[in-house]
Every structure is written in C-alpha cells, then in structure tokens.
Amino acid sequence: MPLLPDSLSAEQRGSLFMILAMAGFSLEDMLLKRVMAQVPVGEVLVLFGLGGMLVFAWMAQRQQQAIFAPGLFKPTLALRSLCEIAGRVFYALAIALTPLSSASAILQATPLVVAVGAVIFFHEKVGPRRWTAILIGFLGVLLILRPGFEGFEPASIFAVLGTLGFAGRDLGSRAAPPSMSNAQLGVYGFLMLIISGAVLLAITGGATVPDGPAFGQLLVAIGFGVLAYNSLSVAMRSGAISVVAPFRYTRLIFAMLLGMLVFAERPDGFTLLGNAIIVLSGLYTLYRSR
C-alpha cells in the first residue's frame, strides 16, 4: 500500500516527504540534545551513525540489495560523501565556536544554495516568482532568528562551509544513479556520520559510557533519524529541486513547537510572524509548481 496517493504530482510528493524529513530531524535533534548533555558530541555522532547505518544495511538486505554497491565508488557519490563529512564537521564546529542563532541563520541558506545548484548542474528553470518565494521564506527565517550585527566573526566561516557541504550532499542525492536505493544511500550517509563523529572525538576526546536513559533516547533518535534521512532522500529525488528544497524551512516550525512542548519556551510575536511567512512562501511555491 503506497504511503502517498498516486494522484500526487512529483513536486507534491517531494514536498510532503521533505516536510516529513524535517519533522523527523527536529525530533532527532531534541533527543540528541538531551544525550549530548552528558556524552561528548563526537561520541554521540559515532553511536548515532553506527545505529543508523546498521538499520539501513538491514533494509538493503531485506530488499535483496548489495550494501556496498559498485556505484559507491563513482565520482558523484564520492563527492557526495565528502560533502556529507564537510557539512557535519564544519557545522558542528560552527555551533561550538559561534552563537547558535548565527550558525542556524546561515544554515537556512541551504535551500537557496540547492536551488542555485539545481540551475547550474541540472539546468532547472526557476522563474522570478519562485525565486521571490524562496527569498521571502529566507527572510522569514531571519525574522525568527534575528541574528546580531555586532560584526563579522571569523569562525562563522565554518557555518558557511557546513551549509555548502549539506547543499552538496542534497544535490549529490539527486545525481545518484537511479539504480541505487534510498537504503543504500542511507548506509553511506550514516557511514559518513561515523567518520565525522570520529574526527570530532579525536579532537575533543572525553569518551564515556552512556547511562540507561541516555542510551534509550539515543535509540529513539536513531529511529527518527532513519525516517528523516530516508524521507529526505525520497524528497530530493522527486520533482523539481527548486520547488522541494524550500520546504526545509518547516524544520524551524517543528523546532519551535517542540521547544514550547518540551522545553517550555514561549515564542514572541516576531517568531510567530516569521513562521507564518515561511508557511505561506512554501505553499505559494508548491502552488506555482502545479
């Protein structure tokens, strides 16, 4: 039984899977944030990556697919893997060395970078109205985060490099051979997460043994992470990238709701207005794709 009706267009299907991916990533972030309070970030990434890789490997075997397909060594996937590592490592460094609001604001430029990449590498046609909707959605992000303008911080370059890495990862997912399944892409993606975590752990040190509650939350986070990563792969391989990518902005909305429910945060009027702008820009982008 299909997850979504067959009557949906490729853009509608991709957009819905992107929203599902952002919801899964938000739940994953919430749980990992709790675990990272007592376990080093690098170690969490290694354990999280190992769990996700094993799940996707099991899915690939269930589908009678080779876990390490020959396509892994093609230049496109090799570049995708490097971009995945760069995104994980540089963004983690940005969070550690710069204000989270500034790093998050830069990261939300990913849909713009992906849209530009879709025009350059896949020759997609993006009209002025769709560009306007993407830019308005990004302005909604800035309205929520309201990053300071006290002056440029050299360490902010890590967030820029992380954004480029994640954008390259997403474009690489689109360029992956159709013969490669989402399960196989998931194996490689979580393998890169293990490598990223190992790099950070080698720099920071301090490995420890998670207690029972932390280990349980890590297992649940792996489940949401697998769901999110698989949905992201489906989204980036469905419809026009310039239509699907802007729905990444919905991650902020899910994060706000989880903050209210779990951490008792209370968003102000600017935050609510920014979320409304993000939703409206995404709906307009989907409407223009019809």
FENPEPE-V501476 format. One record per residue. N is the residue number from 1. RES is the residue in one letter. NEAR is the number of other C-alpha atoms within 10 Angstrom. Layout:
BEGIN
n;res;near
N;RES;NEAR
N;RES;NEAR
END
This chain:
BEGIN
n;res;near
1;M;4
2;P;5
3;L;6
4;L;11
5;P;9
6;D;9
7;S;8
8;L;11
9;S;14
10;A;17
11;E;23
12;Q;22
13;R;20
14;G;27
15;S;30
16;L;18
17;F;24
18;M;30
19;I;24
20;L;23
21;A;27
22;M;25
23;A;24
24;G;23
25;F;23
26;S;25
27;L;21
28;E;22
29;D;16
30;M;17
31;L;20
32;L;23
33;K;16
34;R;14
35;V;22
36;M;17
37;A;10
38;Q;14
39;V;19
40;P;19
41;V;23
42;G;27
43;E;26
44;V;25
45;L;24
46;V;23
47;L;19
48;F;22
49;G;26
50;L;19
51;G;22
52;G;28
53;M;26
54;L;15
55;V;18
56;F;23
57;A;22
58;W;16
59;M;18
60;A;21
61;Q;13
62;R;10
63;Q;11
64;Q;9
65;Q;16
66;A;13
67;I;19
68;F;14
69;A;13
70;P;9
71;G;15
72;L;19
73;F;11
74;K;12
75;P;10
76;T;16
77;L;20
78;A;15
79;L;16
80;R;27
81;S;25
82;L;14
83;C;25
84;E;28
85;I;26
86;A;23
87;G;27
88;R;22
89;V;24
90;F;23
91;Y;26
92;A;20
93;L;19
94;A;22
95;I;18
96;A;13
97;L;16
98;T;17
99;P;14
100;L;14
101;S;16
102;S;20
103;A;27
104;S;20
105;A;19
106;I;22
107;L;20
108;Q;20
109;A;21
110;T;25
111;P;27
112;L;18
113;V;18
114;V;24
115;A;25
116;V;19
117;G;19
118;A;19
119;V;14
120;I;11
121;F;10
122;F;15
123;H;10
124;E;15
125;K;13
126;V;16
127;G;10
128;P;9
129;R;12
130;R;21
131;W;17
132;T;13
133;A;22
134;I;27
135;L;17
136;I;18
137;G;29
138;F;24
139;L;16
140;G;25
141;V;26
142;L;20
143;L;18
144;I;24
145;L;19
146;R;15
147;P;16
148;G;10
149;F;7
150;E;6
151;G;6
152;F;9
153;E;11
154;P;9
155;A;15
156;S;21
157;I;18
158;F;23
159;A;26
160;V;19
161;L;21
162;G;28
163;T;28
164;L;22
165;G;26
166;F;24
167;A;27
168;G;24
169;R;24
170;D;26
171;L;24
172;G;22
173;S;25
174;R;19
175;A;16
176;A;20
177;P;14
178;P;10
179;S;9
180;M;16
181;S;18
182;N;22
183;A;25
184;Q;24
185;L;26
186;G;24
187;V;25
188;Y;24
189;G;22
190;F;28
191;L;22
192;M;25
193;L;28
194;I;24
195;I;20
196;S;24
197;G;26
198;A;21
199;V;17
200;L;21
201;L;19
202;A;12
203;I;10
204;T;13
205;G;14
206;G;12
207;A;14
208;T;10
209;V;10
210;P;17
211;D;11
212;G;9
213;P;11
214;A;18
215;F;15
216;G;14
217;Q;18
218;L;24
219;L;18
220;V;14
221;A;25
222;I;23
223;G;18
224;F;22
225;G;25
226;V;25
227;L;18
228;A;24
229;Y;24
230;N;22
231;S;22
232;L;27
233;S;23
234;V;22
235;A;30
236;M;23
237;R;23
238;S;21
239;G;18
240;A;22
241;I;27
242;S;28
243;V;27
244;V;30
245;A;26
246;P;32
247;F;29
248;R;24
249;Y;26
250;T;23
251;R;20
252;L;22
253;I;23
254;F;19
255;A;18
256;M;21
257;L;16
258;L;17
259;G;15
260;M;13
261;L;11
262;V;10
263;F;11
264;A;10
265;E;12
266;R;12
267;P;13
268;D;9
269;G;10
270;F;15
271;T;21
272;L;16
273;L;14
274;G;23
275;N;23
276;A;15
277;I;20
278;I;28
279;V;18
280;L;16
281;S;24
282;G;26
283;L;15
284;Y;16
285;T;25
286;L;18
287;Y;12
288;R;13
289;S;16
290;R;9
END
